[in-house]
Amino acid sequence: MLRLKIILLTAVLLLCLRAPGQGRLVSVLREQTLTLEQQIDSVVLEFGLDVQKKDLAYAFRLLKLIKRKVHCVALTYRTVDPKGREVIASGLVSYPEHGPWRGTVEMSPYNREKSLCGTSRLYTTEVLASVLGYVALIPDNIGYGATDSLTIAYQMSGNSALVSAHLREAAKEYLQEHLDRKLPRKTFLFGYSLGAPNALALACHYTDNPESDVRLKAVCLGSGAYDPALALDLILQRGEMSYLFFPGMVRSLNSWLDAGLDPSQLFCGRVLEDYETITQGLDSPLDLAQEYGTDIHSYMHPHFFNGQESPDILRLKEALKSLSLLSETLHPLPASVEVVLRHSAEDDIVPVACTDALYQLLKAPWHQVTYHRNKKGTHYETAVRSFIDLALILL
């Protein structure tokens, strides 16, 4: 939490140093209009849910939204990287072409390869919120889009919160200048998997900064690693993971936290040999696991399992611990904010204990918290349920 406070303070100082009249918005890259029918196909393709395509299409047809058009705009804007340096980043803004705007939904994207970010495709699954009548804001985050020459900032939730908040400011400028419309203050936050801790950090950011002019209504979080160190320990105990994520995480820690981790002391075999290639963010961690195997004993250094933790392993765990959002000092959200959590006990990527721990911190008289803890369901099946959770809130 100390690191998060330092990042937030740095951002405030940078805001004060900006030249008078200099806004967030830099440029409009491109734009397009989509229909919901096209988006259903994309969701099915992205999550591999062939068996659910019929059900999804039927549900949306019941809502009579199948022909509703959504306009997507790719923007660039000024923000900061995890080291507090100003950068030009990119993000996607989507809104219904017709009808009133019911509010704003800020979507923290889940993990994906660099080529599949929102502004690269001028579409991402998260724009589905606009079908329900909302303006959706989806940052690419550091390492994607306009900043794809940089290392992906994995689990840097404090920075991701700022990147999202700054996209909101840029979107306000765009909507005012190009459409003469105001961004709705009523706001809902959503994050799944890698996006979940980012969305939680954004909720804390808005709570701590009432001058942001945000009327936060609800936060919907699914299957997040709110404590990366806890997630690592549990995955090591399990010995299996259908997601080859840790090499990219180590590269991120070295780039943004100057962790000084030696990959040769953390990995072995083909993963170590191909470390520079597989950590560039060009391939899906799911595809990498299929290529290199799901048995982590085959690529994590033996010191992880023989009880002789090396200095690099200890430094890795300490770095991951510094990124945890789970602490007794977790900022309580206002009593008016609804929180919906979801996770599956069968999740083989992010251990369910991460959400269990978050729930224990949040459940209190001043919190409206609902926790859907499924007994069955993969990480990806839970993603669909999390999107449905959000849709029910928005409806």
C-alpha positions as CSV (number, residue, x, y, z in Angstrom):
1,M,0.0,0.0,0.0
2,L,3.0,2.3,0.6
3,R,4.0,1.9,-3.0
4,L,0.5,2.7,-4.1
5,K,0.5,5.9,-2.1
6,I,3.9,6.9,-3.6
7,I,2.6,6.4,-7.1
8,L,-0.6,8.4,-6.4
9,L,1.5,11.3,-4.9
10,T,3.7,11.3,-7.9
11,A,0.7,11.6,-10.2
12,V,-0.7,14.5,-8.2
13,L,2.7,16.3,-8.5
14,L,2.7,15.7,-12.2
15,L,-0.8,17.1,-12.5
16,C,0.4,20.2,-10.8
17,L,3.3,20.6,-13.1
18,R,1.2,20.4,-16.3
19,A,1.1,23.5,-18.3
20,P,-2.0,25.7,-17.9
21,G,-4.7,24.6,-20.3
22,Q,-3.0,21.3,-21.2
23,G,-5.7,18.6,-21.2
24,R,-5.4,14.8,-21.1
25,L,-6.6,14.2,-24.7
26,V,-3.9,14.0,-27.3
27,S,-5.5,12.6,-30.4
28,V,-8.3,10.5,-32.0
29,L,-6.7,7.5,-33.7
30,R,-9.7,6.0,-35.5
31,E,-13.3,5.0,-34.9
32,Q,-16.0,2.5,-36.1
33,T,-19.5,1.4,-35.4
34,L,-20.5,-2.1,-34.4
35,T,-23.6,-4.1,-33.8
36,L,-24.2,-6.5,-30.9
37,E,-24.4,-9.4,-33.4
38,Q,-20.8,-8.9,-34.3
39,Q,-19.8,-8.6,-30.6
40,I,-21.4,-12.0,-29.7
41,D,-19.3,-13.7,-32.4
42,S,-16.2,-12.0,-30.9
43,V,-17.0,-13.0,-27.3
44,V,-17.6,-16.6,-28.4
45,L,-14.3,-16.7,-30.4
46,E,-12.3,-15.1,-27.6
47,F,-13.5,-17.3,-24.8
48,G,-13.9,-20.5,-26.9
49,L,-17.5,-20.8,-25.8
50,D,-19.1,-22.5,-28.8
51,V,-21.6,-24.3,-26.6
52,Q,-22.8,-21.0,-25.1
53,K,-23.1,-19.0,-28.3
54,K,-26.7,-20.0,-28.8
55,D,-27.6,-19.1,-25.2
56,L,-25.8,-15.7,-25.4
57,A,-27.5,-14.8,-28.6
58,Y,-30.9,-15.9,-27.3
59,A,-30.5,-13.8,-24.1
60,F,-29.6,-10.7,-26.0
61,R,-32.4,-11.1,-28.4
62,L,-34.8,-11.3,-25.5
63,L,-33.5,-7.9,-24.5
64,K,-34.2,-6.7,-28.1
65,L,-30.7,-5.3,-28.3
66,I,-29.4,-7.4,-31.2
67,K,-29.5,-4.5,-33.7
68,R,-28.3,-1.8,-31.3
69,K,-25.3,0.1,-32.7
70,V,-22.2,1.0,-30.6
71,H,-19.6,3.6,-31.6
72,C,-16.0,2.8,-30.7
73,V,-13.3,5.5,-30.6
74,A,-9.6,4.9,-30.0
75,L,-7.9,7.8,-28.2
76,T,-4.4,8.7,-27.1
77,Y,-4.0,10.7,-23.9
78,R,-1.4,11.8,-21.3
79,T,-0.9,9.6,-18.2
80,V,2.0,8.1,-16.2
81,D,3.9,4.8,-16.2
82,P,4.5,2.8,-13.0
83,K,7.7,4.9,-12.4
84,G,5.7,8.1,-12.5
85,R,7.0,9.2,-15.9
86,E,4.6,10.9,-18.2
87,V,3.7,8.8,-21.3
88,I,1.2,9.0,-24.1
89,A,-1.1,6.0,-23.7
90,S,-4.2,4.8,-25.6
91,G,-7.6,3.6,-24.7
92,L,-11.0,2.9,-26.1
93,V,-14.2,4.8,-25.6
94,S,-17.6,3.3,-26.7
95,Y,-21.1,4.6,-26.5
96,P,-24.6,3.9,-27.9
97,E,-25.2,5.7,-31.1
98,H,-28.8,6.3,-30.2
99,G,-30.8,6.9,-27.0
100,P,-29.9,8.4,-23.7
101,W,-26.7,7.5,-21.8
102,R,-27.5,5.7,-18.6
103,G,-24.1,6.1,-16.9
104,T,-20.4,5.3,-17.3
105,V,-18.8,1.8,-17.0
106,E,-15.0,1.8,-16.5
107,M,-13.7,-1.6,-17.6
108,S,-10.2,-2.8,-16.5
109,P,-9.2,-5.2,-19.2
110,Y,-8.2,-8.8,-18.6
111,N,-4.8,-10.1,-19.7
112,R,-4.3,-10.7,-23.4
113,E,-1.5,-10.5,-26.0
114,K,-0.4,-7.1,-27.2
115,S,-2.1,-7.4,-30.6
116,L,-5.5,-7.9,-29.0
117,C,-5.9,-4.7,-27.0
118,G,-8.9,-2.5,-27.5
119,T,-7.3,0.2,-29.7
120,S,-5.5,-2.4,-31.9
121,R,-8.8,-4.0,-32.9
122,L,-11.1,-1.0,-32.4
123,Y,-13.1,-3.5,-30.4
124,T,-12.8,-5.5,-27.2
125,T,-15.3,-7.6,-25.3
126,E,-15.7,-5.0,-22.6
127,V,-17.6,-2.6,-24.9
128,L,-20.6,-4.9,-24.4
129,A,-21.6,-2.4,-21.6
130,S,-22.5,0.1,-24.3
131,V,-25.2,-2.2,-25.7
132,L,-27.0,-1.6,-22.4
133,G,-26.9,2.1,-22.8
134,Y,-23.7,3.1,-21.1
135,V,-20.5,4.9,-22.1
136,A,-17.7,2.3,-21.6
137,L,-14.1,3.3,-21.0
138,I,-11.4,0.7,-21.6
139,P,-7.7,1.7,-21.2
140,D,-5.1,-0.4,-23.0
141,N,-2.8,-0.1,-20.0
142,I,1.0,0.3,-20.0
143,G,2.7,-2.1,-22.5
144,Y,-0.2,-2.1,-24.9
145,G,-1.4,0.1,-27.8
146,A,0.4,3.4,-27.9
147,T,2.9,2.1,-25.3
148,D,3.5,-1.3,-26.8
149,S,7.2,-0.7,-27.0
150,L,7.2,-0.8,-23.1
151,T,7.1,-3.9,-20.9
152,I,3.6,-4.9,-19.9
153,A,2.9,-3.6,-16.4
154,Y,1.4,-6.7,-14.8
155,Q,-0.3,-6.4,-11.4
156,M,0.7,-2.7,-11.1
157,S,-2.7,-1.9,-9.8
158,G,-1.8,1.5,-8.4
159,N,-0.6,2.6,-11.8
160,S,-3.5,1.0,-13.7
161,A,-5.9,3.0,-11.5
162,L,-4.2,6.2,-12.6
163,V,-4.2,5.2,-16.2
164,S,-7.9,4.5,-16.0
165,A,-8.7,7.7,-14.2
166,H,-6.7,9.7,-16.8
167,L,-8.6,8.0,-19.6
168,R,-11.8,9.2,-17.9
169,E,-10.5,12.8,-18.1
170,A,-9.6,12.4,-21.7
171,A,-13.0,10.9,-22.6
172,K,-14.7,13.8,-20.9
173,E,-12.7,16.2,-23.1
174,Y,-13.5,14.1,-26.3
175,L,-17.2,13.9,-25.7
176,Q,-17.5,17.6,-24.9
177,E,-15.4,18.7,-27.9
178,H,-16.7,16.2,-30.5
179,L,-20.3,15.5,-29.4
180,D,-21.1,18.4,-27.1
181,R,-22.2,15.8,-24.5
182,K,-21.1,15.3,-20.9
183,L,-19.7,12.0,-19.5
184,P,-22.2,10.7,-16.9
185,R,-21.0,11.0,-13.4
186,K,-22.8,7.8,-12.3
187,T,-20.1,5.2,-12.6
188,F,-19.8,1.4,-12.4
189,L,-16.4,-0.4,-12.3
190,F,-15.7,-3.8,-13.7
191,G,-12.6,-6.0,-13.8
192,Y,-12.0,-9.7,-14.5
193,S,-8.8,-11.7,-13.8
194,L,-5.9,-9.3,-14.3
195,G,-8.4,-6.5,-14.5
196,A,-10.0,-7.2,-11.1
197,P,-7.3,-5.8,-8.8
198,N,-7.0,-2.9,-11.1
199,A,-10.7,-2.1,-10.8
200,L,-10.5,-2.4,-7.0
201,A,-7.5,0.0,-7.0
202,L,-9.5,2.4,-9.2
203,A,-12.5,2.3,-6.7
204,C,-10.1,3.2,-3.9
205,H,-8.6,6.0,-6.0
206,Y,-12.0,7.6,-6.6
207,T,-12.9,7.2,-3.0
208,D,-9.7,8.9,-1.9
209,N,-10.1,11.7,-4.6
210,P,-13.7,13.1,-4.4
211,E,-12.6,15.9,-6.7
212,S,-12.7,13.3,-9.5
213,D,-16.4,14.1,-9.7
214,V,-17.4,10.5,-9.9
215,R,-20.6,9.1,-8.4
216,L,-19.5,5.5,-7.8
217,K,-22.4,3.1,-7.8
218,A,-21.0,-0.5,-7.9
219,V,-17.8,-2.5,-8.3
220,C,-18.0,-5.9,-10.0
221,L,-14.9,-8.1,-9.7
222,G,-14.2,-11.6,-11.0
223,S,-11.4,-14.1,-10.3
224,G,-8.6,-11.6,-9.4
225,A,-5.2,-12.2,-7.9
226,Y,-5.6,-9.4,-5.3
227,D,-2.6,-10.9,-3.5
228,P,0.0,-12.1,-6.1
229,A,2.3,-13.6,-3.4
230,L,-0.5,-15.7,-2.0
231,A,-1.4,-16.8,-5.6
232,L,2.2,-17.9,-6.2
233,D,2.4,-19.9,-3.0
234,L,-0.8,-21.8,-3.7
235,I,0.1,-22.5,-7.4
236,L,3.4,-23.9,-6.2
237,Q,1.6,-26.2,-3.9
238,R,-0.8,-27.3,-6.6
239,G,2.0,-27.9,-9.1
240,E,-0.2,-27.2,-12.2
241,M,-1.2,-24.1,-14.1
242,S,-2.8,-23.9,-17.5
243,Y,-1.4,-20.4,-17.9
244,L,2.3,-19.6,-18.4
245,F,2.3,-16.2,-16.7
246,F,5.2,-16.0,-14.2
247,P,8.0,-15.3,-16.7
248,G,6.2,-12.2,-18.0
249,M,5.5,-11.2,-14.4
250,V,9.2,-11.4,-13.6
251,R,10.1,-9.2,-16.6
252,S,7.5,-6.7,-15.4
253,L,8.9,-6.6,-11.9
254,N,12.4,-6.1,-13.2
255,S,11.3,-3.3,-15.6
256,W,9.0,-1.3,-13.3
257,L,10.1,-2.1,-9.7
258,D,13.8,-2.7,-10.5
259,A,13.5,-6.0,-8.6
260,G,16.8,-7.3,-10.0
261,L,15.6,-10.8,-10.4
262,D,17.8,-13.3,-12.3
263,P,15.6,-15.5,-14.6
264,S,18.2,-18.3,-14.4
265,Q,17.5,-18.6,-10.7
266,L,13.7,-18.7,-11.2
267,F,13.2,-20.8,-14.3
268,C,14.7,-23.8,-16.0
269,G,14.4,-25.8,-19.2
270,R,12.9,-24.5,-22.4
271,V,11.1,-21.6,-20.6
272,L,14.5,-20.3,-19.4
273,E,16.0,-20.8,-22.9
274,D,13.1,-18.9,-24.5
275,Y,12.6,-16.3,-21.7
276,E,13.3,-13.2,-23.8
277,T,10.8,-14.3,-26.5
278,I,7.9,-15.5,-24.3
279,T,8.0,-12.4,-22.0
280,Q,7.4,-9.9,-24.8
281,G,3.6,-10.2,-24.5
282,L,3.2,-11.3,-28.1
283,D,1.6,-14.7,-27.3
284,S,-1.3,-15.7,-25.0
285,P,-0.1,-17.3,-21.7
286,L,-2.8,-19.9,-22.4
287,D,-1.1,-20.8,-25.7
288,L,2.3,-20.7,-24.1
289,A,1.2,-23.2,-21.5
290,Q,0.0,-25.5,-24.3
291,E,3.4,-25.2,-25.9
292,Y,5.6,-25.5,-22.8
293,G,3.4,-27.6,-20.5
294,T,1.2,-27.1,-17.5
295,D,3.4,-28.9,-15.0
296,I,5.2,-26.0,-13.3
297,H,7.9,-28.4,-12.1
298,S,9.1,-28.5,-15.7
299,Y,9.9,-24.8,-15.9
300,M,10.1,-23.3,-12.4
301,H,13.5,-23.6,-10.7
302,P,13.9,-26.6,-8.5
303,H,14.7,-24.3,-5.5
304,F,11.0,-23.5,-5.4
305,F,10.2,-27.1,-4.4
306,N,13.2,-28.4,-2.4
307,G,12.9,-26.1,0.6
308,Q,16.0,-24.1,-0.3
309,E,14.6,-20.8,-1.4
310,S,17.3,-18.8,-3.2
311,P,17.8,-15.0,-2.7
312,D,16.0,-14.4,-6.0
313,I,13.0,-16.4,-4.9
314,L,12.8,-14.4,-1.7
315,R,13.1,-11.2,-3.7
316,L,10.4,-12.3,-6.0
317,K,8.0,-13.0,-3.2
318,E,8.8,-9.7,-1.5
319,A,8.1,-7.9,-4.8
320,L,4.8,-9.7,-5.3
321,K,3.9,-8.9,-1.7
322,S,4.4,-5.2,-2.2
323,L,1.7,-5.4,-5.0
324,S,-0.9,-6.9,-2.7
325,L,-4.2,-5.0,-2.2
326,L,-5.1,-7.2,0.7
327,S,-4.3,-5.5,4.0
328,E,-6.1,-4.3,7.1
329,T,-5.7,-0.8,5.8
330,L,-7.6,-1.5,2.6
331,H,-9.6,1.7,2.1
332,P,-13.3,1.0,3.0
333,L,-15.6,2.0,0.1
334,P,-18.6,4.2,0.8
335,A,-21.6,2.3,2.1
336,S,-23.6,3.3,-1.0
337,V,-21.3,1.3,-3.3
338,E,-22.4,-2.2,-4.1
339,V,-19.6,-4.8,-4.5
340,V,-20.1,-8.0,-6.3
341,L,-17.4,-10.7,-6.2
342,R,-17.2,-14.0,-8.2
343,H,-14.7,-16.8,-8.3
344,S,-14.7,-20.6,-8.8
345,A,-13.2,-23.2,-6.5
346,E,-12.1,-25.0,-9.6
347,D,-10.1,-22.0,-11.0
348,D,-6.8,-23.5,-12.2
349,I,-5.2,-20.1,-13.0
350,V,-6.0,-17.7,-10.1
351,P,-6.6,-19.6,-6.7
352,V,-10.0,-18.9,-5.2
353,A,-8.3,-18.1,-1.9
354,C,-7.4,-14.7,-3.3
355,T,-11.1,-13.7,-3.5
356,D,-11.8,-15.5,-0.2
357,A,-9.3,-13.2,1.5
358,L,-10.7,-10.1,-0.2
359,Y,-14.2,-11.0,0.9
360,Q,-13.1,-11.4,4.5
361,L,-11.7,-7.8,4.4
362,L,-14.7,-6.3,2.7
363,K,-17.6,-8.0,4.6
364,A,-18.5,-5.5,7.2
365,P,-21.7,-3.5,8.1
366,W,-20.7,-0.6,6.0
367,H,-20.2,-2.7,2.8
368,Q,-22.8,-4.1,0.4
369,V,-20.9,-7.2,-0.6
370,T,-22.2,-10.2,-2.5
371,Y,-19.8,-13.1,-3.1
372,H,-20.7,-15.8,-5.7
373,R,-18.3,-18.6,-4.8
374,N,-18.9,-21.3,-7.4
375,K,-18.1,-24.9,-6.7
376,K,-17.5,-25.6,-10.4
377,G,-16.3,-23.7,-13.4
378,T,-13.1,-22.9,-15.2
379,H,-11.4,-19.5,-15.1
380,Y,-13.0,-18.7,-18.5
381,E,-16.4,-20.0,-17.7
382,T,-16.4,-17.8,-14.7
383,A,-15.6,-14.8,-17.0
384,V,-19.0,-15.2,-18.7
385,R,-20.7,-15.3,-15.3
386,S,-18.9,-12.2,-14.2
387,F,-20.0,-10.3,-17.3
388,I,-23.6,-11.4,-16.5
389,D,-23.2,-10.1,-13.0
390,L,-22.3,-6.7,-14.4
391,A,-25.2,-6.8,-16.9
392,L,-27.6,-7.5,-14.1
393,I,-26.3,-4.5,-12.1
394,L,-26.5,-2.3,-15.2
395,L,-30.1,-3.4,-16.0
